Amino acid sequence: MALTADSSSESSAPSGASINLVVLDLGVFVCIFLFRFLTVDFKNDHFAHLSRARQILLGDLPVRDFFDGGFFLQNYASTAAQLAFGYSLFGEALLTISLVALGGMLAFHLSARLSG
């Protein structure tokens, strides 16, 4: 018995609905990013991990040289932002706003996929 290819099988090309969803995802990301960028506000909590990121840039390591409450990924992400944009709040704003917009986009994408 030989296996034959079925001509009605799904092709590897994306459907129109999935392309529309990707375009909507990008639109949601841009809208959230712009809204948060235009209304950026730093609370006192930001400066705790910013100071730790600065310590990491100067050569210290979490736990060995200073107390780390278990937020090492946040500290190292802020370190990368400071390394890329200098010691300013601009890099931290871009990092925070991008991650908030990414979370909103993923929530939109999952709810759109689950609702059909």
N, CA, C and O atoms as a GROMACS GRO file, in nm:
protein
  464
    1MET      N    1   0.084  -0.116   0.000
    1MET     CA    2   0.000   0.000   0.000
    1MET      C    3   0.090   0.124   0.000
    1MET      O    4   0.172   0.142   0.090
    2ALA      N    5   0.075   0.207  -0.100
    2ALA     CA    6   0.159   0.325  -0.114
    2ALA      C    7   0.088   0.446  -0.056
    2ALA      O    8  -0.033   0.461  -0.068
    3LEU      N    9   0.165   0.530   0.007
    3LEU     CA   10   0.109   0.654   0.061
    3LEU      C   11   0.109   0.759  -0.049
    3LEU      O   12   0.209   0.778  -0.118
    4THR      N   13  -0.002   0.826  -0.065
    4THR     CA   14  -0.011   0.932  -0.165
    4THR      C   15  -0.039   1.064  -0.096
    4THR      O   16  -0.099   1.069   0.011
    5ALA      N   17   0.007   1.169  -0.159
    5ALA     CA   18  -0.017   1.303  -0.104
    5ALA      C   19  -0.160   1.344  -0.134
    5ALA      O   20  -0.207   1.330  -0.247
    6ASP      N   21  -0.226   1.394  -0.035
    6ASP     CA   22  -0.364   1.440  -0.050
    6ASP      C   23  -0.362   1.585  -0.097
    6ASP      O   24  -0.299   1.670  -0.033
    7SER      N   25  -0.428   1.613  -0.205
    7SER     CA   26  -0.426   1.749  -0.260
    7SER      C   27  -0.506   1.846  -0.174
    7SER      O   28  -0.492   1.967  -0.190
    8SER      N   29  -0.590   1.795  -0.085
    8SER     CA   30  -0.670   1.884  -0.001
    8SER      C   31  -0.602   1.916   0.132
    8SER      O   32  -0.662   1.981   0.217
    9SER      N   33  -0.478   1.871   0.150
    9SER     CA   34  -0.409   1.898   0.276
    9SER      C   35  -0.375   2.046   0.286
    9SER      O   36  -0.371   2.117   0.185
   10GLU      N   37  -0.351   2.090   0.408
   10GLU     CA   38  -0.323   2.231   0.432
   10GLU      C   39  -0.189   2.270   0.371
   10GLU      O   40  -0.092   2.194   0.378
   11SER      N   41  -0.186   2.387   0.313
   11SER     CA   42  -0.060   2.437   0.258
   11SER      C   43   0.017   2.509   0.367
   11SER      O   44  -0.038   2.541   0.473
   12SER      N   45   0.144   2.535   0.342
   12SER     CA   46   0.226   2.601   0.442
   12SER      C   47   0.210   2.753   0.438
   12SER      O   48   0.264   2.823   0.524
   13ALA      N   49   0.136   2.805   0.342
   13ALA     CA   50   0.114   2.949   0.334
   13ALA      C   51   0.015   2.992   0.442
   13ALA      O   52  -0.084   2.923   0.466
   14PRO      N   53   0.040   3.106   0.507
   14PRO     CA   54  -0.053   3.152   0.611
   14PRO      C   55  -0.185   3.196   0.550
   14PRO      O   56  -0.190   3.248   0.439
   15SER      N   57  -0.291   3.176   0.625
   15SER     CA   58  -0.424   3.215   0.577
   15SER      C   59  -0.444   3.365   0.597
   15SER      O   60  -0.368   3.431   0.667
   16GLY      N   61  -0.549   3.416   0.535
   16GLY     CA   62  -0.579   3.558   0.547
   16GLY      C   63  -0.613   3.599   0.689
   16GLY      O   64  -0.581   3.709   0.732
   17ALA      N   65  -0.680   3.508   0.762
   17ALA     CA   66  -0.719   3.539   0.899
   17ALA      C   67  -0.596   3.552   0.989
   17ALA      O   68  -0.592   3.639   1.077
   18SER      N   69  -0.494   3.467   0.968
   18SER     CA   70  -0.375   3.476   1.053
   18SER      C   71  -0.293   3.601   1.020
   18SER      O   72  -0.231   3.660   1.108
   19ILE      N   73  -0.294   3.642   0.893
   19ILE     CA   74  -0.224   3.766   0.856
   19ILE      C   75  -0.295   3.886   0.918
   19ILE      O   76  -0.230   3.978   0.966
   20ASN      N   77  -0.429   3.884   0.917
   20ASN     CA   78  -0.506   3.992   0.979
   20ASN      C   79  -0.478   4.000   1.129
   20ASN      O   80  -0.468   4.108   1.186
   21LEU      N   81  -0.466   3.883   1.192
   21LEU     CA   82  -0.439   3.880   1.336
   21LEU      C   83  -0.301   3.938   1.366
   21LEU      O   84  -0.285   4.010   1.465
   22VAL      N   85  -0.203   3.908   1.284
   22VAL     CA   86  -0.069   3.962   1.305
   22VAL      C   87  -0.070   4.115   1.289
   22VAL      O   88  -0.006   4.186   1.366
   23VAL      N   89  -0.142   4.163   1.190
   23VAL     CA   90  -0.152   4.308   1.170
   23VAL      C   91  -0.222   4.374   1.289
   23VAL      O   92  -0.179   4.480   1.335
   24LEU      N   93  -0.327   4.312   1.340
   24LEU     CA   94  -0.395   4.364   1.458
   24LEU      C   95  -0.304   4.359   1.581
   24LEU      O   96  -0.305   4.451   1.664
   25ASP      N   97  -0.225   4.251   1.593
   25ASP     CA   98  -0.129   4.241   1.704
   25ASP      C   99  -0.031   4.358   1.702
   25ASP      O  100  -0.005   4.421   1.804
   26LEU      N  101   0.023   4.384   1.585
   26LEU     CA  102   0.118   4.495   1.573
   26LEU      C  103   0.051   4.630   1.602
   26LEU      O  104   0.112   4.718   1.663
   27GLY      N  105  -0.073   4.645   1.559
   27GLY     CA  106  -0.147   4.768   1.589
   27GLY      C  107  -0.170   4.786   1.737
   27GLY      O  108  -0.156   4.896   1.789
   28VAL      N  109  -0.203   4.678   1.806
   28VAL     CA  110  -0.223   4.684   1.951
   28VAL      C  111  -0.091   4.719   2.020
   28VAL      O  112  -0.088   4.801   2.111
   29PHE      N  113   0.019   4.657   1.975
   29PHE     CA  114   0.149   4.687   2.034
   29PHE      C  115   0.184   4.834   2.018
   29PHE      O  116   0.227   4.899   2.113
   30VAL      N  117   0.166   4.887   1.897
   30VAL     CA  118   0.200   5.027   1.870
   30VAL      C  119   0.113   5.121   1.953
   30VAL      O  120   0.162   5.219   2.008
   31CYS      N  121  -0.017   5.091   1.961
   31CYS     CA  122  -0.108   5.178   2.038
   31CYS      C  123  -0.070   5.180   2.186
   31CYS      O  124  -0.065   5.286   2.248
   32ILE      N  125  -0.044   5.063   2.242
   32ILE     CA  126  -0.007   5.056   2.384
   32ILE      C  127   0.127   5.125   2.406
   32ILE      O  128   0.144   5.200   2.502
   33PHE      N  129   0.223   5.100   2.316
   33PHE     CA  130   0.355   5.162   2.329
   33PHE      C  131   0.345   5.314   2.326
   33PHE      O  132   0.404   5.382   2.410
   34LEU      N  133   0.271   5.368   2.230
   34LEU     CA  134   0.258   5.513   2.220
   34LEU      C  135   0.187   5.573   2.340
   34LEU      O  136   0.227   5.678   2.390
   35PHE      N  137   0.080   5.507   2.385
   35PHE     CA  138   0.008   5.557   2.502
   35PHE      C  139   0.098   5.561   2.624
   35PHE      O  140   0.102   5.661   2.696
   36ARG      N  141   0.170   5.452   2.648
   36ARG     CA  142   0.257   5.447   2.766
   36ARG      C  143   0.376   5.542   2.752
   36ARG      O  144   0.422   5.600   2.851
   37PHE      N  145   0.427   5.559   2.630
   37PHE     CA  146   0.540   5.649   2.608
   37PHE      C  147   0.500   5.794   2.632
   37PHE      O  148   0.578   5.873   2.685
   38LEU      N  149   0.378   5.827   2.593
   38LEU     CA  150   0.332   5.965   2.611
   38LEU      C  151   0.288   5.994   2.754
   38LEU      O  152   0.278   6.110   2.793
   39THR      N  153   0.263   5.890   2.832
   39THR     CA  154   0.220   5.908   2.971
   39THR      C  155   0.317   5.842   3.069
   39THR      O  156   0.275   5.793   3.174
   40VAL      N  157   0.446   5.839   3.035
   40VAL     CA  158   0.543   5.769   3.118
   40VAL      C  159   0.552   5.835   3.256
   40VAL      O  160   0.548   5.957   3.269
   41ASP      N  161   0.562   5.750   3.358
   41ASP     CA  162   0.569   5.796   3.496
   41ASP      C  163   0.654   5.697   3.574
   41ASP      O  164   0.628   5.577   3.572
   42PHE      N  165   0.754   5.746   3.643
   42PHE     CA  166   0.841   5.661   3.722
   42PHE      C  167   0.802   5.671   3.869
   42PHE      O  168   0.792   5.780   3.925
   43LYS      N  169   0.782   5.557   3.928
   43LYS     CA  170   0.754   5.550   4.072
   43LYS      C  171   0.885   5.522   4.145
   43LYS      O  172   0.988   5.495   4.082
   44ASN      N  173   0.881   5.526   4.275
   44ASN     CA  174   1.001   5.500   4.354
   44ASN      C  175   1.052   5.357   4.338
   44ASN      O  176   1.170   5.331   4.358
   45ASP      N  177   0.963   5.264   4.301
   45ASP     CA  178   1.004   5.125   4.284
   45ASP      C  179   1.105   5.107   4.171
   45ASP      O  180   1.188   5.016   4.176
   46HIS      N  181   1.099   5.192   4.070
   46HIS     CA  182   1.192   5.181   3.958
   46HIS      C  183   1.336   5.204   4.002
   46HIS      O  184   1.428   5.141   3.951
   47PHE      N  185   1.355   5.292   4.095
   47PHE     CA  186   1.490   5.331   4.131
   47PHE      C  187   1.561   5.225   4.213
   47PHE      O  188   1.684   5.229   4.224
   48ALA      N  189   1.488   5.132   4.272
   48ALA     CA  190   1.553   5.023   4.345
   48ALA      C  191   1.630   4.934   4.248
   48ALA      O  192   1.748   4.905   4.271
   49HIS      N  193   1.565   4.889   4.140
   49HIS     CA  194   1.640   4.803   4.047
   49HIS      C  195   1.732   4.883   3.955
   49HIS      O  196   1.826   4.827   3.899
   50LEU      N  197   1.706   5.012   3.939
   50LEU     CA  198   1.802   5.095   3.865
   50LEU      C  199   1.934   5.108   3.940
   50LEU      O  200   2.041   5.106   3.879
   51SER      N  201   1.927   5.123   4.070
   51SER     CA  202   2.052   5.132   4.148
   51SER      C  203   2.125   4.999   4.148
   51SER      O  204   2.249   4.996   4.145
   52ARG      N  205   2.050   4.888   4.151
   52ARG     CA  206   2.115   4.757   4.143
   52ARG      C  207   2.177   4.735   4.006
   52ARG      O  208   2.285   4.678   3.995
   53ALA      N  209   2.109   4.781   3.901
   53ALA     CA  210   2.165   4.770   3.766
   53ALA      C  211   2.294   4.850   3.754
   53ALA      O  212   2.389   4.807   3.689
   54ARG      N  213   2.296   4.965   3.816
   54ARG     CA  214   2.416   5.048   3.815
   54ARG      C  215   2.530   4.978   3.889
   54ARG      O  216   2.645   4.985   3.846
   55GLN      N  217   2.498   4.910   3.998
   55GLN     CA  218   2.600   4.836   4.071
   55GLN      C  219   2.655   4.722   3.985
   55GLN      O  220   2.775   4.695   3.988
   56ILE      N  221   2.568   4.654   3.910
   56ILE     CA  222   2.613   4.546   3.822
   56ILE      C  223   2.704   4.602   3.714
   56ILE      O  224   2.805   4.541   3.679
   57LEU      N  225   2.669   4.720   3.659
   57LEU     CA  226   2.754   4.784   3.559
   57LEU      C  227   2.893   4.816   3.614
   57LEU      O  228   2.992   4.814   3.541
   58LEU      N  229   2.899   4.847   3.742
   58LEU     CA  230   3.027   4.882   3.805
   58LEU      C  231   3.104   4.760   3.852
   58LEU      O  232   3.212   4.774   3.910
   59GLY      N  233   3.051   4.639   3.828
   59GLY     CA  234   3.126   4.517   3.858
   59GLY      C  235   3.077   4.434   3.974
   59GLY      O  236   3.128   4.324   3.997
   60ASP      N  237   2.980   4.482   4.048
   60ASP     CA  238   2.927   4.404   4.159
   60ASP      C  239   2.835   4.293   4.107
   60ASP      O  240   2.781   4.303   3.997
   61LEU      N  241   2.819   4.189   4.188
   61LEU     CA  242   2.730   4.079   4.152
   61LEU      C  243   2.620   4.067   4.257
   61LEU      O  244   2.645   4.086   4.376
   62PRO      N  245   2.497   4.036   4.213
   62PRO     CA  246   2.388   4.017   4.309
   62PRO      C  247   2.422   3.903   4.406
   62PRO      O  248   2.491   3.809   4.370
   63VAL      N  249   2.372   3.914   4.526
   63VAL     CA  250   2.388   3.820   4.637
   63VAL      C  251   2.529   3.825   4.693
   63VAL      O  252   2.546   3.831   4.815
   64ARG      N  253   2.632   3.824   4.610
   64ARG     CA  254   2.768   3.830   4.661
   64ARG      C  255   2.801   3.968   4.715
   64ARG      O  256   2.859   3.980   4.823
   65ASP      N  257   2.763   4.073   4.640
   65ASP     CA  258   2.803   4.208   4.678
   65ASP      C  259   2.689   4.295   4.730
   65ASP      O  260   2.714   4.394   4.800
   66PHE      N  261   2.567   4.260   4.699
   66PHE     CA  262   2.452   4.335   4.749
   66PHE      C  263   2.332   4.244   4.755
   66PHE      O  264   2.327   4.141   4.688
   67PHE      N  265   2.235   4.283   4.838
   67PHE     CA  266   2.115   4.202   4.856
   67PHE      C  267   2.031   4.203   4.730
   67PHE      O  268   2.004   4.309   4.673
   68ASP      N  269   1.989   4.084   4.687
   68ASP     CA  270   1.902   4.071   4.571
   68ASP      C  271   1.778   3.995   4.616
   68ASP      O  272   1.788   3.883   4.666
   69GLY      N  273   1.664   4.056   4.599
   69GLY     CA  274   1.539   3.995   4.642
   69GLY      C  275   1.484   3.891   4.546
   69GLY      O  276   1.367   3.854   4.556
   70GLY      N  277   1.564   3.841   4.453
   70GLY     CA  278   1.520   3.739   4.359
   70GLY      C  279   1.475   3.794   4.225
   70GLY      O  280   1.418   3.721   4.144
   71PHE      N  281   1.500   3.920   4.202
   71PHE     CA  282   1.459   3.982   4.076
   71PHE      C  283   1.579   3.999   3.983
   71PHE      O  284   1.600   4.107   3.927
   72PHE      N  285   1.658   3.894   3.967
   72PHE     CA  286   1.782   3.907   3.891
   72PHE      C  287   1.757   3.938   3.743
   72PHE      O  288   1.836   4.010   3.682
   73LEU      N  289   1.649   3.887   3.685
   73LEU     CA  290   1.622   3.915   3.544
   73LEU      C  291   1.588   4.063   3.524
   73LEU      O  292   1.631   4.124   3.426
   74GLN      N  293   1.514   4.119   3.616
   74GLN     CA  294   1.482   4.262   3.609
   74GLN      C  295   1.608   4.346   3.625
   74GLN      O  296   1.626   4.446   3.556
   75ASN      N  297   1.695   4.305   3.715
   75ASN     CA  298   1.820   4.378   3.735
   75ASN      C  299   1.908   4.373   3.611
   75ASN      O  300   1.963   4.475   3.570
   76TYR      N  301   1.920   4.255   3.551
   76TYR     CA  302   2.006   4.243   3.433
   76TYR      C  303   1.943   4.306   3.309
   76TYR      O  304   2.016   4.354   3.222
   77ALA      N  305   1.810   4.307   3.298
   77ALA     CA  306   1.745   4.376   3.187
   77ALA      C  307   1.768   4.527   3.199
   77ALA      O  308   1.794   4.594   3.099
   78SER      N  309   1.759   4.580   3.320
   78SER     CA  310   1.788   4.722   3.342
   78SER      C  311   1.935   4.752   3.318
   78SER      O  312   1.969   4.860   3.270
   79THR      N  313   2.023   4.658   3.351
   79THR     CA  314   2.165   4.675   3.322
   79THR      C  315   2.189   4.684   3.172
   79THR      O  316   2.266   4.768   3.127
   80ALA      N  317   2.122   4.598   3.095
   80ALA     CA  318   2.137   4.602   2.949
   80ALA      C  319   2.083   4.733   2.893
   80ALA      O  320   2.141   4.789   2.800
   81ALA      N  321   1.973   4.783   2.948
   81ALA     CA  322   1.918   4.910   2.902
   81ALA      C  323   2.013   5.025   2.933
   81ALA      O  324   2.031   5.115   2.851
   82GLN      N  325   2.075   5.023   3.051
   82GLN     CA  326   2.171   5.128   3.085
   82GLN      C  327   2.296   5.116   3.001
   82GLN      O  328   2.357   5.218   2.967
   83LEU      N  329   2.336   4.996   2.968
   83LEU     CA  330   2.453   4.977   2.884
   83LEU      C  331   2.427   5.029   2.743
   83LEU      O  332   2.516   5.086   2.680
   84ALA      N  333   2.304   5.009   2.694
   84ALA     CA  334   2.269   5.051   2.558
   84ALA      C  335   2.243   5.202   2.548
   84ALA      O  336   2.283   5.265   2.450
   85PHE      N  337   2.178   5.260   2.648
   85PHE     CA  338   2.133   5.399   2.639
   85PHE      C  339   2.202   5.493   2.737
   85PHE      O  340   2.168   5.611   2.745
   86GLY      N  341   2.297   5.443   2.811
   86GLY     CA  342   2.365   5.528   2.908
   86GLY      C  343   2.287   5.534   3.039
   86GLY      O  344   2.177   5.479   3.051
   87TYR      N  345   2.346   5.600   3.136
   87TYR     CA  346   2.285   5.606   3.268
   87TYR      C  347   2.180   5.717   3.268
   87TYR      O  348   2.203   5.828   3.316
   88SER      N  349   2.063   5.682   3.213
   88SER     CA  350   1.951   5.776   3.210
   88SER      C  351   1.821   5.697   3.224
   88SER      O  352   1.821   5.574   3.220
   89LEU      N  353   1.713   5.769   3.240
   89LEU     CA  354   1.584   5.703   3.252
   89LEU      C  355   1.523   5.666   3.117
   89LEU      O  356   1.423   5.594   3.112
   90PHE      N  357   1.582   5.715   3.007
   90PHE     CA  358   1.528   5.685   2.875
   90PHE      C  359   1.533   5.536   2.844
   90PHE      O  360   1.435   5.480   2.795
   91GLY      N  361   1.645   5.472   2.872
   91GLY     CA  362   1.658   5.329   2.848
   91GLY      C  363   1.561   5.248   2.932
   91GLY      O  364   1.502   5.152   2.885
   92GLU      N  365   1.546   5.288   3.056
   92GLU     CA  366   1.452   5.219   3.145
   92GLU      C  367   1.310   5.239   3.098
   92GLU      O  368   1.229   5.146   3.105
   93ALA      N  369   1.277   5.358   3.050
   93ALA     CA  370   1.143   5.383   2.997
   93ALA      C  371   1.116   5.296   2.875
   93ALA      O  372   1.009   5.236   2.865
   94LEU      N  373   1.211   5.288   2.784
   94LEU     CA  374   1.191   5.204   2.665
   94LEU      C  375   1.176   5.056   2.702
   94LEU      O  376   1.091   4.986   2.647
   95LEU      N  377   1.256   5.010   2.796
   95LEU     CA  378   1.247   4.872   2.840
   95LEU      C  379   1.112   4.843   2.903
   95LEU      O  380   1.046   4.746   2.865
   96THR      N  381   1.071   4.924   2.996
   96THR     CA  382   0.945   4.902   3.066
   96THR      C  383   0.826   4.914   2.972
   96THR      O  384   0.736   4.829   2.975
   97ILE      N  385   0.825   5.016   2.890
   97ILE     CA  386   0.713   5.038   2.798
   97ILE      C  387   0.705   4.925   2.695
   97ILE      O  388   0.596   4.879   2.662
   98SER      N  389   0.819   4.880   2.645
   98SER     CA  390   0.820   4.771   2.547
   98SER      C  391   0.765   4.642   2.607
   98SER      O  392   0.689   4.571   2.542
   99LEU      N  393   0.803   4.612   2.729
   99LEU     CA  394   0.755   4.489   2.792
   99LEU      C  395   0.606   4.497   2.826
   99LEU      O  396   0.535   4.397   2.815
  100VAL      N  397   0.559   4.613   2.868
  100VAL     CA  398   0.415   4.630   2.895
  100VAL      C  399   0.336   4.616   2.765
  100VAL      O  400   0.231   4.552   2.762
  101ALA      N  401   0.386   4.676   2.657
  101ALA     CA  402   0.318   4.666   2.527
  101ALA      C  403   0.322   4.523   2.475
  101ALA      O  404   0.224   4.477   2.416
  102LEU      N  405   0.431   4.452   2.496
  102LEU     CA  406   0.440   4.312   2.455
  102LEU      C  407   0.340   4.227   2.532
  102LEU      O  408   0.275   4.140   2.474
  103GLY      N  409   0.326   4.251   2.662
  103GLY     CA  410   0.228   4.178   2.742
  103GLY      C  411   0.086   4.205   2.696
  103GLY      O  412   0.005   4.113   2.689
  104GLY      N  413   0.055   4.330   2.666
  104GLY     CA  414  -0.078   4.363   2.614
  104GLY      C  415  -0.105   4.300   2.480
  104GLY      O  416  -0.216   4.252   2.455
  105MET      N  417  -0.004   4.298   2.394
  105MET     CA  418  -0.020   4.236   2.263
  105MET      C  419  -0.041   4.085   2.275
  105MET      O  420  -0.126   4.029   2.205
  106LEU      N  421   0.033   4.020   2.364
  106LEU     CA  422   0.016   3.876   2.383
  106LEU      C  423  -0.122   3.843   2.441
  106LEU      O  424  -0.183   3.744   2.402
  107ALA      N  425  -0.170   3.925   2.534
  107ALA     CA  426  -0.303   3.904   2.589
  107ALA      C  427  -0.410   3.919   2.480
  107ALA      O  428  -0.504   3.841   2.474
  108PHE      N  429  -0.394   4.020   2.394
  108PHE     CA  430  -0.487   4.038   2.283
  108PHE      C  431  -0.481   3.920   2.188
  108PHE      O  432  -0.585   3.868   2.146
  109HIS      N  433  -0.362   3.876   2.153
  109HIS     CA  434  -0.345   3.765   2.060
  109HIS      C  435  -0.408   3.637   2.114
  109HIS      O  436  -0.480   3.567   2.042
  110LEU      N  437  -0.382   3.607   2.240
  110LEU     CA  438  -0.439   3.485   2.297
  110LEU      C  439  -0.589   3.492   2.308
  110LEU      O  440  -0.658   3.393   2.282
  111SER      N  441  -0.642   3.607   2.346
  111SER     CA  442  -0.789   3.617   2.355
  111SER      C  443  -0.853   3.611   2.217
  111SER      O  444  -0.962   3.556   2.203
  112ALA      N  445  -0.788   3.665   2.116
  112ALA     CA  446  -0.842   3.656   1.980
  112ALA      C  447  -0.838   3.513   1.929
  112ALA      O  448  -0.932   3.469   1.863
  113ARG      N  449  -0.731   3.441   1.960
  113ARG     CA  450  -0.721   3.301   1.915
  113ARG      C  451  -0.821   3.212   1.988
  113ARG      O  452  -0.880   3.123   1.928
  114LEU      N  453  -0.839   3.235   2.119
  114LEU     CA  454  -0.930   3.151   2.196
  114LEU      C  455  -1.076   3.180   2.165
  114LEU      O  456  -1.160   3.090   2.174
  115SER      N  457  -1.108   3.303   2.128
  115SER     CA  458  -1.248   3.337   2.100
  115SER      C  459  -1.288   3.301   1.957
  115SER      O  460  -1.406   3.308   1.922
  116GLY      N  461  -1.191   3.264   1.877
  116GLY     CA  462  -1.224   3.219   1.741
  116GLY      C  463  -1.227   3.331   1.650
  116GLY      O  464  -1.252   3.313   1.531
   0.00000   0.00000   0.00000
